[in-house]
Amino acid sequence: MGEKAPRRWYPILMIVMCIKLVLQASVSFRAAPKAIHIAFSQFAAVKYQEIPTYKSVSRWLTQVGLYKLNRLKEQANDWALIIDNSVQIGSHKFLVILGVRLSKLQGKALAFEDMEILLMEIHEKSDANSICKALERAQKKVGKVATVCADDGPDLRGGIVLFCKKYNVGRVFDTIHKIGTFLKRLLGKDREWLAFTSAAAKAKMRMQQTQAAHLTPPNQRTKSRFLNIEILVCWGIDIIMTLENSKHPDKALLEKYCGWIRKHRELLERLKQMDLINKKVRQHIRENGICATTGDQIDTLLEKAMELSNFNEQACEYAGMLIDFFHEQSKVVPIGQVWVGSSEIIESLFGKLKSLEQDQSKGGFTSLVLGIAACVGKVDADVVSAAMRQISTADVDTWTKEQIGTTLLSKRRKSLGLWRRKKRTKKNVIHEQAGVSLMGVAGF
């Protein structure tokens, strides 16, 4: 299979295959070696190739992640930073800062391979000073930061403002979270919307253990609910259209459990138009970023959509909010430059972390957080070879100890398993005493 990786028993190609299966195909650590074994067993040339264990795959992933985190970054004055926190069980927050050069934006949605991982830190307190210092450490790695993109969460707001004022850096708000804020402003106290979501939740409970289980409403998220109304709205519209089809095989079931939805037809039509606005704005910012003329572009975009769809009053109000917001954002961007306008890429990265951790995500942060550093940038033979040469298992352990310390799972075992160790120790003493007595009887 080619050249062996530095200080490893396995070829570089084997390591690359395992890591790509985990990162790009979302295959679990245990399944990746099995998948390779099944594939190799079909070909005589590699039938007897030694296959690594899942522990080796996990270890390689963290080594590649630490290598990408520590390697030297390109020095320039046009770096855009994307910053956000992730939380799991416990009091700690996982701070991640991604970077991308503005000159390398190509008029397409950002992908993991476009990004650089600049900083990953575990914080117990996320105040203005700690966030500002983290941004300073990230800037020190790349030269000069032109802009910072993040949501307007209170855990980040103060530190970003402090950093941007101190170093004269531009600051733009994440479009997706702003959309959620505007929707919450319009729908948060809307009685009909609240009645609809409540009825959908009750219908789900009634239907999920019946013959109508395939028709149940989707789950409603407790966090970021207004960023995900599309699924619920689409379900409601589909149900209404189905109820109007007299020949549909499930019409009787829908009449029994979802007949109430007819009185919300007007609401769903309003929300459908607002969802159309969301999709058009998201896609535009995702592909084109934010520039000095973005406000005018969004205005033109929504005006055309309004002519085609005949927006109602609330949809027009919502469109006006977004247009005003983007006019304000456009004023911050220098003429001729394009800035990142969405932090979706970092949200996707946190989703990748949960996929890597699987059930372990419920037990707090571990060394697997380095897996998301492995996600960004390229994963090829050159990167893997350099990572295996420069990063050892001890380096990963040292980084984990410095950033995470004792994991929650280790603390749990130590605290709740104490009685087991005492019991085991007492039992061992009894066995040892019995052994001494038998030795005396036997004359030893």
C-alpha positions as CSV (number, residue, x, y, z in Angstrom):
1,M,0.0,0.0,0.0
2,G,3.0,2.3,-0.3
3,E,5.3,4.1,2.1
4,K,4.7,3.7,5.8
5,A,3.9,6.7,7.9
6,P,6.7,8.1,10.1
7,R,7.0,6.2,13.4
8,R,4.0,4.0,12.5
9,W,3.3,0.4,11.5
10,Y,0.7,1.3,8.9
11,P,1.1,2.9,5.5
12,I,0.2,6.6,5.0
13,L,-2.6,5.7,2.6
14,M,-4.2,3.5,5.3
15,I,-4.2,6.4,7.8
16,V,-5.7,8.8,5.2
17,M,-8.4,6.3,4.3
18,C,-9.4,5.8,7.9
19,I,-9.5,9.5,8.7
20,K,-11.5,10.3,5.6
21,L,-14.0,7.6,6.3
22,V,-14.6,9.1,9.8
23,L,-14.6,12.8,8.7
24,Q,-16.2,12.7,5.3
25,A,-18.4,9.6,5.4
26,S,-19.4,10.0,9.1
27,V,-18.3,6.4,9.7
28,S,-17.7,5.6,13.4
29,F,-14.3,4.8,14.7
30,R,-15.1,1.2,15.2
31,A,-16.8,0.8,11.8
32,A,-14.0,2.5,9.7
33,P,-11.4,-0.4,10.1
34,K,-14.2,-3.0,9.5
35,A,-15.2,-1.2,6.3
36,I,-11.6,-1.3,5.1
37,H,-11.2,-4.9,6.0
38,I,-14.4,-5.9,4.1
39,A,-13.2,-4.0,1.0
40,F,-9.6,-5.3,1.2
41,S,-10.7,-8.9,1.7
42,Q,-12.2,-8.9,-1.9
43,F,-8.8,-8.2,-3.5
44,A,-5.9,-10.7,-3.4
45,A,-3.3,-7.9,-3.5
46,V,-4.3,-6.4,-0.2
47,K,-6.3,-9.3,1.3
48,Y,-3.7,-9.9,4.1
49,Q,-3.0,-6.2,4.8
50,E,-2.9,-5.6,8.5
51,I,-5.9,-3.5,9.6
52,P,-5.7,-0.9,12.5
53,T,-7.9,-0.9,15.6
54,Y,-10.5,1.8,16.3
55,K,-8.2,3.2,19.0
56,S,-5.5,3.8,16.5
57,V,-8.0,5.6,14.2
58,S,-9.1,7.8,17.1
59,R,-5.5,8.5,18.0
60,W,-4.5,9.4,14.4
61,L,-7.4,11.8,14.2
62,T,-6.4,13.8,17.3
63,Q,-2.8,13.9,16.1
64,V,-3.8,15.4,12.7
65,G,-6.1,17.9,14.5
66,L,-3.3,19.0,16.9
67,Y,-0.9,19.3,13.9
68,K,-3.4,21.6,12.0
69,L,-4.0,23.7,15.1
70,N,-0.2,24.2,15.8
71,R,1.2,24.6,12.3
72,L,2.3,28.0,11.1
73,K,-0.4,30.1,9.4
74,E,-0.1,32.3,6.4
75,Q,0.8,35.9,7.4
76,A,-1.5,38.5,5.8
77,N,-3.6,41.6,6.6
78,D,-6.9,40.3,5.2
79,W,-7.9,37.6,7.6
80,A,-11.6,37.2,8.5
81,L,-12.3,35.4,11.8
82,I,-15.4,33.4,12.7
83,I,-15.8,32.8,16.5
84,D,-18.3,30.9,18.6
85,N,-18.8,28.9,21.8
86,S,-20.1,25.4,22.2
87,V,-21.4,24.0,25.4
88,Q,-22.1,20.5,26.7
89,I,-22.8,19.2,30.1
90,G,-20.8,21.0,32.8
91,S,-19.7,24.6,33.3
92,H,-17.0,24.7,30.6
93,K,-17.4,26.4,27.2
94,F,-15.5,25.3,24.1
95,L,-14.3,28.4,22.2
96,V,-13.3,28.0,18.5
97,I,-11.9,30.6,16.2
98,L,-11.7,29.8,12.5
99,G,-10.0,32.0,9.9
100,V,-10.1,32.5,6.1
101,R,-8.4,35.1,3.9
102,L,-10.7,37.5,2.2
103,S,-8.7,37.3,-1.0
104,K,-9.4,33.6,-1.2
105,L,-13.2,33.9,-1.1
106,Q,-14.5,32.5,-4.4
107,G,-18.1,33.6,-4.5
108,K,-19.3,30.3,-3.1
109,A,-20.5,28.9,0.2
110,L,-17.6,28.3,2.6
111,A,-16.5,24.7,3.0
112,F,-14.3,23.1,5.7
113,E,-11.4,22.9,3.3
114,D,-11.4,26.7,2.9
115,M,-10.9,27.3,6.6
116,E,-7.9,27.4,9.0
117,I,-8.3,26.5,12.6
118,L,-6.7,29.3,14.6
119,L,-7.7,28.7,18.2
120,M,-9.4,26.1,20.3
121,E,-9.7,26.7,24.1
122,I,-11.8,25.5,27.0
123,H,-13.1,28.3,29.2
124,E,-15.0,28.2,32.4
125,K,-15.8,31.9,32.2
126,S,-16.6,33.6,28.9
127,D,-16.3,37.2,29.8
128,A,-15.2,40.2,27.7
129,N,-11.5,40.1,28.7
130,S,-11.1,36.3,28.0
131,I,-12.8,36.6,24.6
132,C,-10.7,39.6,23.7
133,K,-7.5,37.9,24.7
134,A,-8.4,34.8,22.7
135,L,-9.0,36.9,19.6
136,E,-5.6,38.6,20.2
137,R,-3.9,35.2,20.4
138,A,-5.6,34.2,17.1
139,Q,-4.5,37.5,15.4
140,K,-0.9,36.9,16.6
141,K,-0.9,33.7,14.5
142,V,-2.0,35.3,11.2
143,G,-0.8,38.9,11.2
144,K,-3.7,41.3,10.9
145,V,-7.4,40.7,11.2
146,A,-9.8,42.6,8.9
147,T,-13.1,41.5,10.2
148,V,-14.8,39.3,12.8
149,C,-18.1,37.5,12.2
150,A,-20.2,36.1,15.0
151,D,-23.6,36.0,16.5
152,D,-24.7,38.6,18.9
153,G,-24.7,36.3,21.9
154,P,-24.0,37.9,25.3
155,D,-21.1,35.5,26.0
156,L,-19.2,36.9,23.0
157,R,-20.5,40.4,22.4
158,G,-18.4,42.3,24.9
159,G,-15.1,40.6,24.0
160,I,-15.6,41.1,20.3
161,V,-16.5,44.8,20.7
162,L,-13.4,45.3,22.9
163,F,-11.1,43.6,20.4
164,C,-12.6,45.4,17.4
165,K,-12.2,48.9,19.0
166,K,-8.6,48.1,20.2
167,Y,-7.3,47.0,16.8
168,N,-9.7,48.9,14.4
169,V,-11.3,45.7,13.1
170,G,-14.6,45.5,11.3
171,R,-17.4,43.5,13.0
172,V,-20.4,41.9,11.2
173,F,-23.3,40.0,12.6
174,D,-24.1,36.4,11.6
175,T,-27.0,36.6,9.2
176,I,-28.6,33.4,10.3
177,H,-28.9,34.4,13.9
178,K,-30.2,37.8,13.0
179,I,-32.9,36.2,10.9
180,G,-33.9,34.2,14.0
181,T,-34.0,37.3,16.1
182,F,-36.3,39.1,13.7
183,L,-38.6,36.1,13.5
184,K,-38.7,35.9,17.3
185,R,-39.7,39.6,17.4
186,L,-42.6,39.0,15.0
187,L,-43.8,35.6,16.2
188,G,-42.7,35.4,19.8
189,K,-45.9,36.9,21.0
190,D,-48.2,35.9,18.1
191,R,-51.1,34.1,19.7
192,E,-51.9,32.1,16.6
193,W,-48.3,30.9,16.2
194,L,-48.2,29.9,19.8
195,A,-51.5,28.1,19.4
196,F,-50.3,26.3,16.3
197,T,-47.0,25.1,17.9
198,S,-48.9,23.9,21.0
199,A,-51.4,22.0,18.9
200,A,-48.7,20.4,16.8
201,A,-46.8,19.3,20.0
202,K,-50.0,17.7,21.4
203,A,-50.8,16.0,18.0
204,K,-47.3,14.5,18.0
205,M,-47.9,12.9,21.4
206,R,-51.2,11.5,20.3
207,M,-50.1,10.2,17.0
208,Q,-46.6,8.7,17.6
209,Q,-47.8,5.4,18.9
210,T,-50.7,4.9,16.4
211,Q,-51.2,4.0,12.8
212,A,-50.8,7.7,12.0
213,A,-47.1,7.7,13.2
214,H,-45.8,8.4,9.7
215,L,-47.9,11.6,9.7
216,T,-46.7,13.1,13.0
217,P,-45.4,16.7,13.2
218,P,-41.6,17.2,13.4
219,N,-39.8,17.7,16.7
220,Q,-39.8,21.3,17.9
221,R,-36.4,22.4,19.1
222,T,-36.1,24.1,22.5
223,K,-33.1,26.2,21.3
224,S,-32.9,28.1,18.1
225,R,-36.6,27.3,17.4
226,F,-37.1,30.3,15.1
227,L,-34.1,29.3,13.0
228,N,-35.9,26.0,12.2
229,I,-39.5,26.9,11.5
230,E,-39.2,25.8,7.9
231,I,-39.7,22.1,8.8
232,L,-42.8,22.7,10.8
233,V,-44.3,25.1,8.2
234,C,-43.7,22.6,5.4
235,W,-45.4,19.9,7.4
236,G,-48.4,22.0,8.0
237,I,-48.8,23.0,4.4
238,D,-48.4,19.3,3.3
239,I,-51.1,18.3,5.8
240,I,-53.5,20.9,4.5
241,M,-52.9,19.9,0.8
242,T,-53.4,16.2,1.8
243,L,-56.7,17.0,3.6
244,E,-58.0,18.6,0.4
245,N,-57.4,15.4,-1.6
246,S,-60.5,13.3,-1.1
247,K,-58.9,10.2,-2.6
248,H,-55.8,10.2,-0.3
249,P,-55.5,6.9,1.6
250,D,-54.6,8.7,4.9
251,K,-57.4,11.3,4.7
252,A,-59.4,9.6,7.5
253,L,-56.4,9.5,9.9
254,L,-55.5,13.1,9.1
255,E,-59.1,14.2,9.8
256,K,-59.0,12.4,13.1
257,Y,-55.7,13.8,14.4
258,C,-55.0,16.9,12.3
259,G,-58.3,18.4,11.3
260,W,-57.6,21.3,13.6
261,I,-54.9,22.6,11.2
262,R,-57.4,24.1,8.8
263,K,-58.0,27.0,11.1
264,H,-54.3,27.9,10.8
265,R,-54.2,28.0,7.0
266,E,-53.8,31.8,6.9
267,L,-50.9,31.6,9.4
268,L,-49.1,28.9,7.3
269,E,-49.5,31.0,4.2
270,R,-47.9,33.9,6.0
271,L,-45.1,31.8,7.3
272,K,-44.5,30.2,3.9
273,Q,-43.8,33.7,2.4
274,M,-41.4,34.5,5.3
275,D,-39.6,31.2,4.8
276,L,-39.2,32.1,1.1
277,I,-37.6,35.4,2.2
278,N,-35.3,33.4,4.6
279,K,-34.1,31.0,1.9
280,K,-33.3,33.8,-0.6
281,V,-31.4,35.9,1.9
282,R,-29.5,33.0,3.3
283,Q,-28.4,31.8,-0.1
284,H,-27.3,35.2,-1.2
285,I,-25.2,35.9,1.9
286,R,-23.9,32.3,1.9
287,E,-22.6,32.6,-1.7
288,N,-21.8,36.3,-2.0
289,G,-20.8,37.5,1.5
290,I,-21.3,41.1,2.6
291,C,-20.0,44.1,0.6
292,A,-20.8,47.8,0.4
293,T,-23.7,47.2,-1.9
294,T,-25.3,44.2,-0.2
295,G,-28.2,46.3,1.2
296,D,-29.2,47.4,-2.3
297,Q,-28.7,43.8,-3.6
298,I,-31.0,42.4,-0.9
299,D,-33.5,45.2,-1.6
300,T,-33.7,44.3,-5.3
301,L,-33.7,40.5,-4.5
302,L,-36.7,40.8,-2.2
303,E,-38.5,43.3,-4.4
304,K,-38.5,40.8,-7.3
305,A,-39.7,38.0,-4.9
306,M,-42.5,40.3,-3.7
307,E,-43.7,40.9,-7.2
308,L,-43.8,37.1,-7.9
309,S,-45.3,36.0,-4.7
310,N,-47.5,39.0,-3.7
311,F,-46.3,39.2,-0.1
312,N,-48.8,39.9,2.7
313,E,-48.4,42.7,5.2
314,Q,-46.4,40.7,7.8
315,A,-44.0,39.3,5.1
316,C,-43.4,42.9,3.8
317,E,-42.7,44.0,7.4
318,Y,-40.2,41.2,7.8
319,A,-38.5,41.9,4.5
320,G,-38.2,45.5,5.5
321,M,-36.4,44.5,8.7
322,L,-33.9,42.5,6.8
323,I,-33.3,45.2,4.2
324,D,-32.7,47.8,6.9
325,F,-30.3,45.4,8.7
326,F,-28.2,44.8,5.6
327,H,-28.1,48.5,4.7
328,E,-26.5,49.0,8.2
329,Q,-24.1,46.1,7.7
330,S,-23.1,47.3,4.2
331,K,-21.9,50.7,5.7
332,V,-19.2,48.8,7.7
333,V,-17.6,47.1,4.7
334,P,-15.0,49.1,2.7
335,I,-15.8,49.6,-0.9
336,G,-14.2,46.9,-3.1
337,Q,-14.0,44.3,-0.3
338,V,-16.2,41.3,0.5
339,W,-16.6,40.1,4.0
340,V,-17.9,36.8,5.5
341,G,-21.5,37.3,6.5
342,S,-22.5,34.0,8.0
343,S,-21.0,31.8,10.8
344,E,-22.8,28.7,9.5
345,I,-19.5,27.0,8.9
346,I,-18.6,27.0,12.6
347,E,-22.1,25.7,13.5
348,S,-21.5,22.8,11.1
349,L,-18.2,22.1,12.7
350,F,-19.9,21.8,16.1
351,G,-22.3,19.4,14.5
352,K,-19.4,17.4,13.2
353,L,-18.0,17.2,16.8
354,K,-21.3,15.7,18.1
355,S,-21.2,13.2,15.2
356,L,-17.6,12.2,16.2
357,E,-18.4,11.9,19.9
358,Q,-21.8,10.2,19.4
359,D,-23.2,9.3,22.9
360,Q,-19.9,10.5,24.4
361,S,-21.1,14.1,23.8
362,K,-23.3,13.8,26.8
363,G,-20.2,13.3,29.0
364,G,-18.5,16.6,28.5
365,F,-15.4,17.6,26.4
366,T,-12.6,15.1,25.7
367,S,-9.5,15.0,23.4
368,L,-12.0,14.3,20.6
369,V,-12.5,18.1,20.3
370,L,-9.2,17.9,18.3
371,G,-11.3,16.0,15.7
372,I,-12.9,19.2,14.5
373,A,-9.4,20.7,13.9
374,A,-8.8,17.7,11.6
375,C,-12.0,18.6,9.7
376,V,-10.8,21.9,8.4
377,G,-8.3,22.2,5.6
378,K,-7.1,19.3,3.4
379,V,-6.6,15.8,4.6
380,D,-4.1,14.2,2.2
381,A,-0.9,12.1,2.4
382,D,1.4,15.2,2.9
383,V,-0.7,16.4,5.9
384,V,-0.9,13.0,7.5
385,S,2.8,12.4,7.0
386,A,3.7,15.7,8.6
387,A,1.3,15.1,11.5
388,M,2.6,11.6,12.2
389,R,6.2,13.0,12.1
390,Q,5.6,16.0,14.3
391,I,2.8,15.1,16.8
392,S,3.1,12.2,19.2
393,T,0.4,10.6,21.5
394,A,2.2,12.3,24.4
395,D,1.7,15.7,22.7
396,V,-2.1,15.1,22.4
397,D,-2.2,14.0,26.1
398,T,-0.3,17.1,27.2
399,W,-2.7,19.4,25.2
400,T,-5.7,17.6,26.6
401,K,-4.4,18.0,30.2
402,E,-3.7,21.7,29.7
403,Q,-7.0,22.6,28.0
404,I,-9.5,20.1,29.5
405,G,-7.8,18.7,32.6
406,T,-9.7,15.8,34.2
407,T,-12.7,14.9,32.1
408,L,-16.2,14.7,33.6
409,L,-16.3,10.9,32.9
410,S,-13.0,10.5,34.9
411,K,-14.4,12.6,37.7
412,R,-17.6,10.5,37.7
413,R,-15.7,7.3,37.9
414,K,-13.5,8.6,40.7
415,S,-16.4,10.0,42.7
416,L,-19.1,7.4,42.3
417,G,-16.8,4.4,41.9
418,L,-15.0,5.0,45.2
419,W,-17.1,2.4,47.1
420,R,-16.2,-0.3,44.6
421,R,-12.5,0.2,45.1
422,K,-12.9,0.1,48.9
423,K,-14.9,-3.1,48.6
424,R,-12.4,-4.7,46.2
425,T,-9.5,-3.7,48.5
426,K,-11.1,-5.3,51.5
427,K,-11.8,-8.5,49.6
428,N,-8.2,-8.6,48.4
429,V,-7.0,-8.3,52.0
430,I,-9.1,-11.2,53.1
431,H,-7.8,-13.3,50.2
432,E,-4.2,-12.4,51.1
433,Q,-4.7,-13.4,54.8
434,A,-6.3,-16.7,53.7
435,G,-3.4,-17.3,51.4
436,V,-0.9,-16.7,54.2
437,S,-2.8,-19.1,56.5
438,L,-2.8,-21.9,53.9
439,M,0.9,-21.4,53.3
440,G,1.6,-21.9,57.1
441,V,-0.4,-25.1,57.2
442,A,1.4,-26.4,54.1
443,G,4.7,-25.8,55.8
444,F,6.0,-23.2,53.4
